[in-house]
Amino acid sequence: MTTGGFTSEQLELEERVLVLPHCDLKDAVTIGEIAVAIARRESLAVSIEVRLGEWTVFHTALPGAKPEQTSWIARKARVVLATGHSTLLERVKAEEAEIDWYERYEMPEETHAIHGGGLPLKVSGSGLAGILLISGLPQVEDHLLGIRVITEFLARTGENE
Protein backbone atom coordinates (compact mmCIF):
# COMPACT_ATOMS: atom_id res chain seq x y z
CA MET A 1 0.00 0.00 0.00
CA THR A 2 1.40 3.35 -1.01
CA THR A 3 -1.07 5.52 0.88
CA GLY A 4 0.70 5.65 4.23
CA GLY A 5 -1.93 3.69 6.10
CA PHE A 6 -4.40 6.56 5.97
CA THR A 7 -8.12 5.83 6.11
CA SER A 8 -10.76 7.86 4.33
CA GLU A 9 -12.16 8.83 7.75
CA GLN A 10 -8.81 10.34 8.77
CA LEU A 11 -8.46 12.25 5.51
CA GLU A 12 -12.06 13.50 5.63
CA LEU A 13 -11.49 14.77 9.18
CA GLU A 14 -8.32 16.51 8.00
CA GLU A 15 -10.36 18.34 5.33
CA ARG A 16 -13.01 19.38 7.86
CA VAL A 17 -10.38 20.73 10.26
CA LEU A 18 -8.13 22.52 7.75
CA VAL A 19 -10.69 25.07 6.58
CA LEU A 20 -9.47 28.57 5.83
CA PRO A 21 -11.20 31.71 7.10
CA HIS A 22 -10.67 33.26 3.63
CA CYS A 23 -8.63 32.59 0.50
CA ASP A 24 -7.99 35.50 -1.82
CA LEU A 25 -5.06 36.19 -4.11
CA LYS A 26 -2.86 37.45 -1.25
CA ASP A 27 -3.64 34.31 0.79
CA ALA A 28 -2.93 32.01 -2.17
CA VAL A 29 0.49 33.61 -2.74
CA THR A 30 1.26 33.40 0.99
CA ILE A 31 0.40 29.68 0.94
CA GLY A 32 2.80 29.22 -1.98
CA GLU A 33 5.52 31.16 -0.18
CA ILE A 34 5.09 29.04 2.96
CA ALA A 35 5.43 25.90 0.84
CA VAL A 36 8.60 27.22 -0.79
CA ALA A 37 10.12 28.19 2.57
CA ILE A 38 9.54 24.70 4.02
CA ALA A 39 10.74 22.96 0.86
CA ARG A 40 13.92 25.09 0.68
CA ARG A 41 14.67 24.55 4.35
CA GLU A 42 14.47 20.79 3.76
CA SER A 43 16.12 20.84 0.29
CA LEU A 44 13.10 19.21 -1.36
CA ALA A 45 13.16 18.87 -5.16
CA VAL A 46 9.51 19.76 -5.66
CA SER A 47 7.24 21.81 -7.85
CA ILE A 48 4.58 23.83 -6.03
CA GLU A 49 1.47 25.43 -7.44
CA VAL A 50 -1.45 27.29 -5.91
CA ARG A 51 -4.65 27.89 -7.85
CA LEU A 52 -7.77 29.92 -7.25
CA GLY A 53 -10.29 27.86 -9.18
CA GLU A 54 -8.53 27.11 -12.44
CA TRP A 55 -6.34 30.24 -12.27
CA THR A 56 -2.71 29.45 -11.46
CA VAL A 57 -1.63 32.27 -9.17
CA PHE A 58 1.61 30.76 -7.86
CA HIS A 59 4.00 28.27 -9.42
CA THR A 60 7.61 27.43 -8.77
CA ALA A 61 10.03 24.57 -9.24
CA LEU A 62 12.89 24.21 -6.78
CA PRO A 63 16.40 22.89 -7.52
CA GLY A 64 16.24 19.24 -8.51
CA ALA A 65 12.61 19.42 -9.65
CA LYS A 66 11.75 17.70 -12.94
CA PRO A 67 9.75 19.01 -15.92
CA GLU A 68 7.20 16.17 -15.70
CA GLN A 69 6.07 17.46 -12.29
CA THR A 70 4.09 20.14 -14.12
CA SER A 71 2.02 17.44 -15.80
CA TRP A 72 1.44 15.66 -12.47
CA ILE A 73 0.29 18.96 -10.95
CA ALA A 74 -2.21 19.53 -13.77
CA ARG A 75 -3.58 15.99 -13.42
CA LYS A 76 -3.92 16.33 -9.64
CA ALA A 77 -5.62 19.72 -10.01
CA ARG A 78 -8.31 18.22 -12.28
CA VAL A 79 -9.14 15.65 -9.60
CA VAL A 80 -9.51 18.27 -6.86
CA LEU A 81 -11.61 20.50 -9.14
CA ALA A 82 -13.86 17.56 -10.06
CA THR A 83 -14.32 16.19 -6.54
CA GLY A 84 -13.56 18.98 -4.08
CA HIS A 85 -11.35 16.55 -2.16
CA SER A 86 -7.66 15.82 -1.83
CA THR A 87 -6.14 13.48 -4.36
CA LEU A 88 -4.98 11.19 -1.55
CA LEU A 89 -8.51 10.98 -0.13
CA GLU A 90 -9.84 10.01 -3.56
CA ARG A 91 -7.16 7.31 -3.88
CA VAL A 92 -7.80 5.91 -0.39
CA LYS A 93 -11.58 5.86 -0.94
CA ALA A 94 -11.08 3.96 -4.22
CA GLU A 95 -8.77 1.46 -2.52
CA GLU A 96 -11.18 0.97 0.38
CA ALA A 97 -14.10 0.41 -2.03
CA GLU A 98 -11.89 -1.75 -4.28
CA ILE A 99 -12.92 0.20 -7.37
CA ASP A 100 -11.08 1.58 -10.36
CA TRP A 101 -11.50 5.31 -9.70
CA TYR A 102 -10.81 6.28 -13.32
CA GLU A 103 -13.41 3.86 -14.65
CA ARG A 104 -16.02 4.71 -11.99
CA TYR A 105 -15.83 8.47 -12.59
CA GLU A 106 -15.07 8.24 -16.32
CA MET A 107 -11.99 10.40 -15.96
CA PRO A 108 -8.93 9.17 -17.88
CA GLU A 109 -5.68 8.55 -16.05
CA GLU A 110 -3.89 10.51 -18.79
CA THR A 111 -5.59 13.71 -17.58
CA HIS A 112 -6.34 12.93 -13.91
CA ALA A 113 -4.10 11.64 -11.10
CA ILE A 114 -5.28 10.29 -7.77
CA HIS A 115 -1.79 10.58 -6.30
CA GLY A 116 -1.20 12.53 -3.10
CA GLY A 117 -0.22 16.17 -3.36
CA GLY A 118 -3.43 17.85 -4.52
CA LEU A 119 -5.14 19.52 -1.56
CA PRO A 120 -8.33 21.56 -1.60
CA LEU A 121 -8.24 25.05 -0.11
CA LYS A 122 -11.71 25.25 1.40
CA VAL A 123 -13.14 28.40 2.94
CA SER A 124 -15.51 28.35 5.86
CA GLY A 125 -19.07 28.86 4.63
CA SER A 126 -18.25 28.86 0.91
CA GLY A 127 -16.42 25.65 0.03
CA LEU A 128 -13.65 25.08 -2.47
CA ALA A 129 -11.75 28.30 -3.22
CA GLY A 130 -8.48 26.95 -4.50
CA ILE A 131 -5.96 24.15 -4.63
CA LEU A 132 -2.48 23.60 -3.23
CA LEU A 133 -0.48 21.25 -5.45
CA ILE A 134 2.84 19.62 -4.70
CA SER A 135 4.76 17.16 -6.86
CA GLY A 136 8.16 15.56 -6.61
CA LEU A 137 8.10 13.43 -3.46
CA PRO A 138 6.45 10.06 -2.86
CA GLN A 139 2.70 10.76 -2.84
CA VAL A 140 2.20 10.51 0.94
CA GLU A 141 5.08 12.95 1.48
CA ASP A 142 3.61 15.35 -1.12
CA HIS A 143 0.32 15.23 0.83
CA LEU A 144 1.96 15.65 4.24
CA LEU A 145 3.96 18.64 3.02
CA GLY A 146 0.70 20.20 1.87
CA ILE A 147 -0.86 19.59 5.28
CA ARG A 148 2.10 21.27 6.97
CA VAL A 149 1.76 24.27 4.66
CA ILE A 150 -1.97 24.72 5.30
CA THR A 151 -1.47 24.23 9.04
CA GLU A 152 1.22 26.92 9.10
CA PHE A 153 -0.98 29.29 7.09
CA LEU A 154 -3.81 28.77 9.59
CA ALA A 155 -1.43 29.35 12.50
CA ARG A 156 -0.33 32.66 10.94
CA THR A 157 -3.94 33.78 10.53
CA GLY A 158 -4.61 32.88 14.17
CA GLU A 159 -7.63 30.80 13.13
CA ASN A 160 -6.36 27.41 14.29
CA GLU A 161 -4.51 26.21 17.32
C-alpha positions as CSV (number, residue, x, y, z in Angstrom):
1,M,0.0,0.0,0.0
2,T,1.4,3.4,-1.0
3,T,-1.1,5.5,0.9
4,G,0.7,5.7,4.2
5,G,-1.9,3.7,6.1
6,F,-4.4,6.6,6.0
7,T,-8.1,5.8,6.1
8,S,-10.8,7.9,4.3
9,E,-12.2,8.8,7.7
10,Q,-8.8,10.3,8.8
11,L,-8.5,12.3,5.5
12,E,-12.1,13.5,5.6
13,L,-11.5,14.8,9.2
14,E,-8.3,16.5,8.0
15,E,-10.4,18.3,5.3
16,R,-13.0,19.4,7.9
17,V,-10.4,20.7,10.3
18,L,-8.1,22.5,7.7
19,V,-10.7,25.1,6.6
20,L,-9.5,28.6,5.8
21,P,-11.2,31.7,7.1
22,H,-10.7,33.3,3.6
23,C,-8.6,32.6,0.5
24,D,-8.0,35.5,-1.8
25,L,-5.1,36.2,-4.1
26,K,-2.9,37.4,-1.3
27,D,-3.6,34.3,0.8
28,A,-2.9,32.0,-2.2
29,V,0.5,33.6,-2.7
30,T,1.3,33.4,1.0
31,I,0.4,29.7,0.9
32,G,2.8,29.2,-2.0
33,E,5.5,31.2,-0.2
34,I,5.1,29.0,3.0
35,A,5.4,25.9,0.8
36,V,8.6,27.2,-0.8
37,A,10.1,28.2,2.6
38,I,9.5,24.7,4.0
39,A,10.7,23.0,0.9
40,R,13.9,25.1,0.7
41,R,14.7,24.6,4.4
42,E,14.5,20.8,3.8
43,S,16.1,20.8,0.3
44,L,13.1,19.2,-1.4
45,A,13.2,18.9,-5.2
46,V,9.5,19.8,-5.7
47,S,7.2,21.8,-7.8
48,I,4.6,23.8,-6.0
49,E,1.5,25.4,-7.4
50,V,-1.5,27.3,-5.9
51,R,-4.6,27.9,-7.9
52,L,-7.8,29.9,-7.3
53,G,-10.3,27.9,-9.2
54,E,-8.5,27.1,-12.4
55,W,-6.3,30.2,-12.3
56,T,-2.7,29.4,-11.5
57,V,-1.6,32.3,-9.2
58,F,1.6,30.8,-7.9
59,H,4.0,28.3,-9.4
60,T,7.6,27.4,-8.8
61,A,10.0,24.6,-9.2
62,L,12.9,24.2,-6.8
63,P,16.4,22.9,-7.5
64,G,16.2,19.2,-8.5
65,A,12.6,19.4,-9.6
66,K,11.8,17.7,-12.9
67,P,9.7,19.0,-15.9
68,E,7.2,16.2,-15.7
69,Q,6.1,17.5,-12.3
70,T,4.1,20.1,-14.1
71,S,2.0,17.4,-15.8
72,W,1.4,15.7,-12.5
73,I,0.3,19.0,-11.0
74,A,-2.2,19.5,-13.8
75,R,-3.6,16.0,-13.4
76,K,-3.9,16.3,-9.6
77,A,-5.6,19.7,-10.0
78,R,-8.3,18.2,-12.3
79,V,-9.1,15.6,-9.6
80,V,-9.5,18.3,-6.9
81,L,-11.6,20.5,-9.1
82,A,-13.9,17.6,-10.1
83,T,-14.3,16.2,-6.5
84,G,-13.6,19.0,-4.1
85,H,-11.3,16.6,-2.2
86,S,-7.7,15.8,-1.8
87,T,-6.1,13.5,-4.4
88,L,-5.0,11.2,-1.6
89,L,-8.5,11.0,-0.1
90,E,-9.8,10.0,-3.6
91,R,-7.2,7.3,-3.9
92,V,-7.8,5.9,-0.4
93,K,-11.6,5.9,-0.9
94,A,-11.1,4.0,-4.2
95,E,-8.8,1.5,-2.5
96,E,-11.2,1.0,0.4
97,A,-14.1,0.4,-2.0
98,E,-11.9,-1.7,-4.3
99,I,-12.9,0.2,-7.4
100,D,-11.1,1.6,-10.4
101,W,-11.5,5.3,-9.7
102,Y,-10.8,6.3,-13.3
103,E,-13.4,3.9,-14.6
104,R,-16.0,4.7,-12.0
105,Y,-15.8,8.5,-12.6
106,E,-15.1,8.2,-16.3
107,M,-12.0,10.4,-16.0
108,P,-8.9,9.2,-17.9
109,E,-5.7,8.6,-16.1
110,E,-3.9,10.5,-18.8
111,T,-5.6,13.7,-17.6
112,H,-6.3,12.9,-13.9
113,A,-4.1,11.6,-11.1
114,I,-5.3,10.3,-7.8
115,H,-1.8,10.6,-6.3
116,G,-1.2,12.5,-3.1
117,G,-0.2,16.2,-3.4
118,G,-3.4,17.8,-4.5
119,L,-5.1,19.5,-1.6
120,P,-8.3,21.6,-1.6
121,L,-8.2,25.0,-0.1
122,K,-11.7,25.3,1.4
123,V,-13.1,28.4,2.9
124,S,-15.5,28.4,5.9
125,G,-19.1,28.9,4.6
126,S,-18.3,28.9,0.9
127,G,-16.4,25.6,0.0
128,L,-13.6,25.1,-2.5
129,A,-11.8,28.3,-3.2
130,G,-8.5,27.0,-4.5
131,I,-6.0,24.1,-4.6
132,L,-2.5,23.6,-3.2
133,L,-0.5,21.3,-5.5
134,I,2.8,19.6,-4.7
135,S,4.8,17.2,-6.9
136,G,8.2,15.6,-6.6
137,L,8.1,13.4,-3.5
138,P,6.5,10.1,-2.9
139,Q,2.7,10.8,-2.8
140,V,2.2,10.5,0.9
141,E,5.1,13.0,1.5
142,D,3.6,15.4,-1.1
143,H,0.3,15.2,0.8
144,L,2.0,15.6,4.2
145,L,4.0,18.6,3.0
146,G,0.7,20.2,1.9
147,I,-0.9,19.6,5.3
148,R,2.1,21.3,7.0
149,V,1.8,24.3,4.7
150,I,-2.0,24.7,5.3
151,T,-1.5,24.2,9.0
152,E,1.2,26.9,9.1
153,F,-1.0,29.3,7.1
154,L,-3.8,28.8,9.6
155,A,-1.4,29.4,12.5
156,R,-0.3,32.7,10.9
157,T,-3.9,33.8,10.5
158,G,-4.6,32.9,14.2
159,E,-7.6,30.8,13.1
160,N,-6.4,27.4,14.3
161,E,-4.5,26.2,17.3
